[in-house]
């Protein structure tokens, strides 16, 4: 399928919605922590689903746009540099402003260490100075991984597939694991599953795209209702991930028309 002719209008809209969705979640947590304002008890939720949808969209967009360059000489480095330029400069500006504010007004926040500053500047796995940017470490890691896949697809395809399977088995509790490893985080799996959605939409056609979108939205609403009334214990990240995949698959099918 010729991806260059498709504008992905609906997917681009969903990408913007995902970013707004994430920001609203962070704002709600901020209001809950600072002012004890708790809209629909969202401040107590571990996840609202915004970042899960964002991860799915991220994996989808990168694979969909750049899969045609896999194995092409020079494209891996070009991709990686382009991605870093889009993230780091603006991120550095806000991080430096936050550090400066903590120095000028030491009472508004805890003092930062040099270790934390270095990890935050490089977007290494940690609790960053800008707490709302924790997801960027997973995005940057994915960019590194995808660059390696573009450079040596025959080598890294089986590695990525095996890693994806392990992540899925851990999340399904088939492989017992109670740690908190960055490499084994469910967030990595969500981005990879976003790539899977892109692969499916590139190679297959799915009927009833509207039902996929509606089913995903209703699924999200069901999880939120469950969170508000605390009806059952759910694996909410898994639910958000599956419903996000349904929505993205439906939206991408709409863009084919």
N, C-alpha and C positions, 0 to 999 in steps of 0.2 A: 504494500500500500504506500502510495506517495504521501508522506507526512508533510512535505513542504507546501502542499496546496491547501492544507487545512489550517484555519486560523485559531481553532480551539477557543472560540468565543466564550462558550459556557464554562470550559475548564478554567479560563483566565478569571472569569467572574467568581468561580468557586475558590480560586486561589486567594483572591482579595477577601472573600468571606471568611476563609480559614484564618487569615492574619487578624482580621477584626475580632473573630471568635476568640483567638488566643489572647488578644489584648484585653477583651472584656473579662476573661477569666482571671487575668493577672490583676486588673483593677478591682475586681470583686474581692480577691484575696487580700489586697492591700487595705481596702475599706474594712474588711473583717478584722485584720490584725491591728489596725491603727484606731479604728473608731467603733469596733464591735457591731458594725452594720452587717447584717446577715440576710441577704435577699434570698428567699427560698432555701435557706440553710446551705447555700452554695459555698460559703466560706469554709464549711466543714467537709466538703467533698474533696477527696484526694485528686479527682480529675473531673473536669466538666465535658471533656470530649473535644475541646478545641485543638489542643496540641496533637491529639491522635489524628484528627482530620488533616491538620497541617502536615504531619509526617507522611500520610498517605499521598497527599497532593505533591509533596516534595519529591518522593520517589517516582511518582507517575510522570511529572513534568521532565525530570532529568532523563529518565529512560526513553520516554517518548520522543524527546527532541534530539538526543545525542546517540541513540542506538545505531543510527546509520553511519556513525563515525567510528564505531568499534573496530579496532585493528588497523585503522588508517594512520599512517606515519605522521607524527607531529601533532595529531589532534588531541591526544591525552594531555600533553603539557599545556596546549592552548586552552583546553577546557578547564583545567585546574587553576591556571592563573586567572582566567576570566571569573571563575567562581569566587576566588579569594578577594579579588578587587571589588566585587559586589558586596562582600560582607565586611571585611576588616576595616577599611577607612572610616565608614560611618560608625561602626561599632566602637572603634578606638576613640572617636570624638566624644561619644556619650560616656564611655568608661572613664576617660580622663576628666571630664566635667564632674562626674560623680566622685572621683578621688579628690579633686580640688575642693569640692563642696565639703567633704568629710574633714579636710584639713582646715579649711576656713571656719567651718562651723562644727567643731568636734562633738558637740553635744547631740547632734541630730542622728548620729549613727555610730556604730562601733568602729574603732580604729582598724585600718587594714594593714596587713603584713606584706612584706616584700614578696613572700612566696605566693600569697593570694593575688597580688598585683601581676606578677609574671604569668601565673596560670590564667588569669582573666584576660590579659593582653593577647596571649597566644590561643585563647579559647580551648584550653586543655580541660579534661574532665575534672570538674570541681564544683563547689558552690561559688559562682562568679560574683563579682562586686555588684553587677547589675543582675539581681536575682532572677528577673524575668527572662533573661537570655540563656538560661541553663540548657535549653533545647539546641542551641547553636553548636555545642560540642558534638552532638550526634549528627547534625547536618554536615559539619566540616569533616568528620570521620567518614561519612558516606561519600563525600566528594573525593577523599583520598582513595577510598576503596573503588569507586567507579572509575577514577583515573587509571588505577592499576588494571582494572578490567578492560578498559579501552586500549591500554598499552599491550597487554598480553592476555587476550581473551581465552585462549586455550588453557593457559595455566590457572587463571583465576576463576573461571566459570565453575569448575568442580569445587574449588575452595569455598566460593560464595554459596553454592547450593548446599554443601555439607553444613556450613555454618547456619544457614537458614533453617535447615531441618532440625539441627540441635536446638536452636532458639525456640522453634515451635514446640518441640517435645518437652522442653523445660517449662514453657508457659502452660502446656496442657497437663503438667504434673506427671508425665510419663517418665521423665528423667528427674529424679529428686535433686533439687538444688535450692538452698536457702540463702545463698550469698547475695552480694550487691555489686557484682562486677559490671563495669561499664560495657565490656565486650559482650556480655550475656544479657544486657538489658532488653526488655521488650520493645523499647523505643527503636532500637536498631531493626528489629523484625518488622515493625510497622512501615518503616521507610522501604525496606526490601519488598514488602507486600504491595506497596504503591507501585514499584517496578513491575510486579506481577500483573497488576491491573492494566498497566500500559501495554505489556506484552499481549495480554488477552485481547485488548481492544484493537491492537495492530493486526492480529492474526485471525480473529474470529468476529462474527457478527452476532449480536444478542438482541433478540426480540423483546418487546415489552420493556423498553428502557424507562418509561414513565413509572412502571411498577417497581423497578429497581430503586429509583430515586425515592418514590413514596415509601417503599418498605424501609429504606435506610433512615429516612426522616422519622417515621413512626417508631422505628427501633430506638433512635436517640431519645425521643420523647418518653418512651416506655422506661428507659434507664433513668431519665431525670425524675419521672414520677416515683420510681422505686427509691431513688436517693432521697426525695423529699419526705416520703412517708415511711421509708425504711422497711419495706415489705419483705424483701429477701436479700440474702447475701449473694451478690453477683460478682463475677470477674469482670468488673466494669471496663478495664482496658481492652480485654478481648472483645467485649460487646461493641465498644466504640470503634474498634478496628474493623470488625466485620461489617458494621453498618456504614462506616466511612467508605469501605471498598465497594459496597453496593451502590452508594451515591455516586462515587467517582466513575464506576462502570456505566451507570445509567447516563451520567452527564456526558461522558466521552462518546457514547453511542448517539446522543442527541447531536453532537458536533459532526457526526458523519453525514448528517442529512443536509 
